[in-house]
Amino acid sequence: MKNIFLYTVLLVTMLLNSSCEKVVDIELNNSDPKLVIDAIIKWEKGTTGESQTIKLSLTNDFYTNEILPANGATVTVTNSSNVVFNFIEVPNTGDYVCDNFQPVIGEVYTLEILYDGEIYTASSALYPTPDIINVQQETVVGISGEDEIQIKYFYQDNGAEENYYLLGVKNPNKQFPEFGVVSDEFFQGNIMFGFYGSSETEPGITLDLSVQGVSKSYYNYMNKLTAIAGSGSGNPFATPPATVRGNISNITNNSNYPLGYFFLSEIDTVSYLVQ
Protein backbone atom coordinates (compact mmCIF):
# COMPACT_ATOMS: atom_id res chain seq x y z
CA MET A 1 0.00 0.00 0.00
CA LYS A 2 1.25 3.43 -0.87
CA ASN A 3 2.76 5.73 1.70
CA ILE A 4 0.94 8.97 2.16
CA PHE A 5 2.50 11.41 -0.24
CA LEU A 6 2.93 15.11 0.26
CA TYR A 7 0.11 17.05 -1.40
CA THR A 8 1.84 20.38 -1.64
CA VAL A 9 3.23 22.11 -4.73
CA LEU A 10 6.07 24.34 -3.44
CA LEU A 11 6.83 27.60 -5.23
CA VAL A 12 10.63 27.86 -5.62
CA THR A 13 12.45 31.21 -5.84
CA MET A 14 16.02 31.02 -7.20
CA LEU A 15 18.72 33.65 -6.71
CA LEU A 16 21.51 33.20 -9.22
CA ASN A 17 24.84 34.70 -8.14
CA SER A 18 27.72 35.56 -10.41
CA SER A 19 31.32 35.55 -9.19
CA CYS A 20 30.82 39.16 -8.09
CA GLU A 21 27.65 38.26 -6.14
CA LYS A 22 25.45 40.18 -8.59
CA VAL A 23 21.78 39.10 -8.49
CA VAL A 24 20.39 38.19 -11.90
CA ASP A 25 16.66 38.72 -12.42
CA ILE A 26 15.15 36.44 -15.04
CA GLU A 27 12.23 38.06 -16.84
CA LEU A 28 9.35 35.66 -17.33
CA ASN A 29 6.29 36.11 -19.50
CA ASN A 30 3.21 36.03 -17.28
CA SER A 31 -0.01 34.61 -18.68
CA ASP A 32 -3.38 36.04 -17.79
CA PRO A 33 -4.52 34.98 -14.29
CA LYS A 34 -6.69 31.88 -14.13
CA LEU A 35 -9.46 31.27 -11.64
CA VAL A 36 -8.55 28.65 -9.04
CA ILE A 37 -11.56 26.90 -7.50
CA ASP A 38 -11.27 24.91 -4.27
CA ALA A 39 -14.76 23.43 -4.06
CA ILE A 40 -14.24 20.25 -2.03
CA ILE A 41 -17.30 19.80 0.19
CA LYS A 42 -16.47 17.58 3.19
CA TRP A 43 -19.22 16.27 5.46
CA GLU A 44 -17.48 15.54 8.74
CA LYS A 45 -19.05 12.46 10.34
CA GLY A 46 -21.01 13.30 13.46
CA THR A 47 -21.88 16.82 12.24
CA THR A 48 -24.79 18.24 10.25
CA GLY A 49 -22.48 19.40 7.47
CA GLU A 50 -24.42 22.67 7.22
CA SER A 51 -21.34 24.93 7.26
CA GLN A 52 -19.27 24.69 4.07
CA THR A 53 -16.74 26.93 2.34
CA ILE A 54 -15.66 27.28 -1.29
CA LYS A 55 -12.43 29.19 -1.90
CA LEU A 56 -11.74 31.21 -5.06
CA SER A 57 -8.38 32.70 -5.94
CA LEU A 58 -6.32 33.70 -8.98
CA THR A 59 -2.99 32.42 -10.24
CA ASN A 60 -0.12 34.81 -9.57
CA ASP A 61 3.41 35.59 -10.78
CA PHE A 62 6.07 32.88 -10.54
CA TYR A 63 8.20 34.88 -8.11
CA THR A 64 5.55 35.51 -5.46
CA ASN A 65 3.81 33.40 -2.83
CA GLU A 66 0.99 35.88 -2.41
CA ILE A 67 -2.48 34.41 -2.87
CA LEU A 68 -4.83 36.67 -4.81
CA PRO A 69 -8.47 36.23 -3.67
CA ALA A 70 -11.12 36.24 -6.38
CA ASN A 71 -13.65 38.71 -5.02
CA GLY A 72 -17.17 39.50 -6.09
CA ALA A 73 -18.23 36.15 -7.52
CA THR A 74 -21.71 34.63 -7.34
CA VAL A 75 -21.43 31.04 -6.10
CA THR A 76 -24.27 28.51 -5.82
CA VAL A 77 -24.62 24.76 -5.38
CA THR A 78 -27.91 23.16 -6.45
CA ASN A 79 -29.16 19.64 -5.64
CA SER A 80 -31.28 17.37 -7.87
CA SER A 81 -34.49 18.79 -6.35
CA ASN A 82 -33.44 22.29 -7.49
CA VAL A 83 -32.79 23.47 -3.94
CA VAL A 84 -30.21 26.25 -4.26
CA PHE A 85 -27.52 26.81 -1.62
CA ASN A 86 -25.95 30.26 -1.79
CA PHE A 87 -22.28 30.68 -0.86
CA ILE A 88 -21.69 34.27 0.27
CA GLU A 89 -18.23 35.81 0.32
CA VAL A 90 -16.63 36.85 3.56
CA PRO A 91 -15.71 40.38 2.34
CA ASN A 92 -12.45 40.58 0.39
CA THR A 93 -11.24 37.08 1.35
CA GLY A 94 -12.20 34.85 -1.58
CA ASP A 95 -13.90 32.56 0.96
CA TYR A 96 -17.54 31.87 0.04
CA VAL A 97 -19.55 30.41 2.92
CA CYS A 98 -22.88 28.58 3.17
CA ASP A 99 -24.45 27.93 6.60
CA ASN A 100 -27.50 25.91 5.52
CA PHE A 101 -26.05 23.25 3.22
CA GLN A 102 -27.85 19.88 3.20
CA PRO A 103 -25.48 16.95 2.53
CA VAL A 104 -27.11 13.69 1.41
CA ILE A 105 -25.14 10.59 0.44
CA GLY A 106 -25.70 9.72 -3.21
CA GLU A 107 -27.29 13.08 -3.99
CA VAL A 108 -26.01 14.88 -7.11
CA TYR A 109 -25.04 18.54 -6.79
CA THR A 110 -24.21 21.17 -9.41
CA LEU A 111 -21.77 24.01 -8.82
CA GLU A 112 -22.19 27.30 -10.66
CA ILE A 113 -19.88 30.28 -10.37
CA LEU A 114 -20.32 33.63 -12.10
CA TYR A 115 -17.04 35.51 -12.07
CA ASP A 116 -15.81 38.38 -14.22
CA GLY A 117 -18.65 37.87 -16.70
CA GLU A 118 -17.99 34.15 -17.22
CA ILE A 119 -19.82 31.08 -15.92
CA TYR A 120 -18.05 28.04 -14.46
CA THR A 121 -19.91 24.82 -13.69
CA ALA A 122 -19.46 21.18 -12.59
CA SER A 123 -21.50 18.34 -11.10
CA SER A 124 -20.70 15.62 -8.55
CA ALA A 125 -22.41 13.07 -6.35
CA LEU A 126 -21.74 12.98 -2.59
CA TYR A 127 -19.73 9.85 -1.74
CA PRO A 128 -19.89 7.79 1.50
CA THR A 129 -16.85 7.06 3.67
CA PRO A 130 -16.12 4.17 6.08
CA ASP A 131 -15.31 4.77 9.76
CA ILE A 132 -11.77 4.63 11.10
CA ILE A 133 -12.01 1.62 13.39
CA ASN A 134 -8.54 1.31 14.91
CA VAL A 135 -5.12 3.00 15.14
CA GLN A 136 -1.85 1.13 15.76
CA GLN A 137 1.62 2.47 16.50
CA GLU A 138 5.06 0.86 16.34
CA THR A 139 8.66 2.03 16.42
CA VAL A 140 11.09 0.73 13.80
CA VAL A 141 14.60 1.59 12.60
CA GLY A 142 14.23 4.12 9.78
CA ILE A 143 16.37 4.44 6.66
CA SER A 144 18.58 6.95 8.50
CA GLY A 145 19.36 4.32 11.12
CA GLU A 146 17.40 6.17 13.80
CA ASP A 147 14.16 5.07 15.40
CA GLU A 148 11.03 6.11 13.52
CA ILE A 149 7.44 6.02 14.74
CA GLN A 150 5.02 4.47 12.27
CA ILE A 151 1.23 4.76 12.42
CA LYS A 152 -1.44 2.58 10.80
CA TYR A 153 -5.13 3.40 10.89
CA PHE A 154 -7.73 0.92 9.71
CA TYR A 155 -11.10 1.09 7.93
CA GLN A 156 -13.47 -1.47 6.39
CA ASP A 157 -13.81 -1.58 2.60
CA ASN A 158 -17.23 -2.24 1.06
CA GLY A 159 -16.82 -5.47 -0.91
CA ALA A 160 -19.95 -4.90 -2.99
CA GLU A 161 -18.43 -2.06 -5.03
CA GLU A 162 -15.24 -0.59 -6.44
CA ASN A 163 -13.88 2.02 -4.04
CA TYR A 164 -11.26 4.75 -3.96
CA TYR A 165 -9.98 6.66 -0.95
CA LEU A 166 -8.12 9.86 -0.12
CA LEU A 167 -6.03 9.49 3.05
CA GLY A 168 -4.68 12.43 5.01
CA VAL A 169 -2.41 13.22 7.95
CA LYS A 170 -1.87 16.56 9.69
CA ASN A 171 1.37 16.57 11.67
CA PRO A 172 1.89 19.67 13.88
CA ASN A 173 5.65 19.43 13.22
CA LYS A 174 5.07 19.97 9.48
CA GLN A 175 3.83 23.09 7.76
CA PHE A 176 1.42 21.34 5.40
CA PRO A 177 -0.89 18.32 5.67
CA GLU A 178 0.02 15.24 3.65
CA PHE A 179 -2.29 13.25 1.39
CA GLY A 180 -2.31 10.12 -0.73
CA VAL A 181 -4.82 8.03 -2.66
CA VAL A 182 -5.45 4.29 -2.75
CA SER A 183 -7.93 1.95 -4.42
CA ASP A 184 -9.40 -1.31 -3.13
CA GLU A 185 -8.26 -3.24 -6.23
CA PHE A 186 -6.30 -5.76 -4.14
CA PHE A 187 -8.26 -5.34 -0.89
CA GLN A 188 -11.86 -5.81 -2.04
CA GLY A 189 -14.09 -6.29 1.00
CA ASN A 190 -11.17 -6.40 3.44
CA ILE A 191 -10.00 -4.13 6.22
CA MET A 192 -7.64 -1.55 4.71
CA PHE A 193 -5.24 0.81 6.42
CA GLY A 194 -3.51 4.14 5.97
CA PHE A 195 0.21 4.13 6.73
CA TYR A 196 2.24 7.08 8.00
CA GLY A 197 5.90 7.21 8.97
CA SER A 198 8.00 10.31 9.52
CA SER A 199 11.13 11.29 11.43
CA GLU A 200 9.15 14.35 12.57
CA THR A 201 6.67 12.23 14.50
CA GLU A 202 7.46 12.21 18.21
CA PRO A 203 5.70 11.18 21.44
CA GLY A 204 3.28 13.76 22.80
CA ILE A 205 2.14 15.27 19.51
CA THR A 206 -1.36 14.75 18.12
CA LEU A 207 -1.85 13.56 14.54
CA ASP A 208 -5.12 14.20 12.71
CA LEU A 209 -5.77 11.09 10.61
CA SER A 210 -8.48 11.11 7.95
CA VAL A 211 -10.10 8.88 5.33
CA GLN A 212 -12.42 10.09 2.60
CA GLY A 213 -14.32 8.05 0.00
CA VAL A 214 -13.80 9.51 -3.48
CA SER A 215 -14.76 8.90 -7.10
CA LYS A 216 -12.43 7.25 -9.61
CA SER A 217 -12.01 10.55 -11.49
CA TYR A 218 -11.06 12.45 -8.30
CA TYR A 219 -8.69 9.60 -7.39
CA ASN A 220 -6.97 10.01 -10.77
CA TYR A 221 -6.82 13.80 -10.35
CA MET A 222 -5.23 13.56 -6.90
CA ASN A 223 -2.86 10.84 -8.08
CA LYS A 224 -1.51 13.21 -10.75
CA LEU A 225 -1.19 16.09 -8.28
CA THR A 226 0.76 14.05 -5.74
CA ALA A 227 3.02 12.69 -8.50
CA ILE A 228 3.83 16.23 -9.68
CA ALA A 229 4.38 17.43 -6.11
CA GLY A 230 6.97 14.71 -5.55
CA SER A 231 8.72 14.88 -8.93
CA GLY A 232 11.04 17.84 -8.47
CA SER A 233 14.00 17.53 -10.79
CA GLY A 234 16.17 20.18 -9.15
CA ASN A 235 15.94 22.38 -12.27
CA PRO A 236 13.94 25.53 -11.45
CA PHE A 237 13.50 26.30 -15.16
CA ALA A 238 12.14 22.89 -16.15
CA THR A 239 8.70 22.82 -17.75
CA PRO A 240 6.05 21.46 -15.34
CA PRO A 241 5.14 17.87 -16.28
CA ALA A 242 1.49 18.78 -16.91
CA THR A 243 -1.31 21.18 -16.22
CA VAL A 244 -3.71 19.13 -14.14
CA ARG A 245 -7.22 20.11 -15.12
CA GLY A 246 -10.14 19.33 -12.84
CA ASN A 247 -13.79 18.69 -13.61
CA ILE A 248 -14.93 22.34 -13.71
CA SER A 249 -15.72 23.89 -17.11
CA ASN A 250 -15.98 27.48 -18.28
CA ILE A 251 -19.14 27.36 -20.39
CA THR A 252 -18.75 30.99 -21.47
CA ASN A 253 -15.17 30.70 -22.75
CA ASN A 254 -13.91 27.14 -22.98
CA SER A 255 -10.30 28.19 -23.61
CA ASN A 256 -10.23 30.10 -20.30
CA TYR A 257 -10.54 26.97 -18.22
CA PRO A 258 -10.20 27.16 -14.40
CA LEU A 259 -7.95 25.17 -12.11
CA GLY A 260 -9.38 23.12 -9.23
CA TYR A 261 -12.09 20.57 -8.58
CA PHE A 262 -15.68 20.21 -7.39
CA PHE A 263 -16.33 17.14 -5.25
CA LEU A 264 -18.43 16.10 -2.24
CA SER A 265 -18.03 13.29 0.27
CA GLU A 266 -18.17 12.27 3.89
CA ILE A 267 -14.89 12.38 5.81
CA ASP A 268 -13.93 10.56 9.00
CA THR A 269 -11.16 12.04 11.15
CA VAL A 270 -9.45 10.74 14.29
CA SER A 271 -7.06 12.71 16.51
CA TYR A 272 -4.34 10.34 17.70
CA LEU A 273 -1.95 11.15 20.57
CA VAL A 274 1.43 9.65 19.71
CA GLN A 275 2.77 7.48 22.57
Secondary structure, 3 states (H helix, E strand, C coil): CCCCCECCCCCCCCCEECCCCCEECCCCCCCCCCEEEEEEEEEECCCCCCCEEEEEEECCCCCCCCCEECCCCEEEEEECCCCEEEEEECCCCCEEEECCCCCCCCCEEEEEEEECCEEEEEEEEEECCCCEEEEEEEEEECCCCCEEEEEEEEEECCCCCCCEEEEEEECCCCCCCEEEEEECCCCCCCEEEEEEEECCCCCCCEEEEEEEEECHHHHHHHHHHHHHHCCCCCCCCCCCCCCCCCCCEECCCCCCCCEEEEEEEEEEEEEEECC
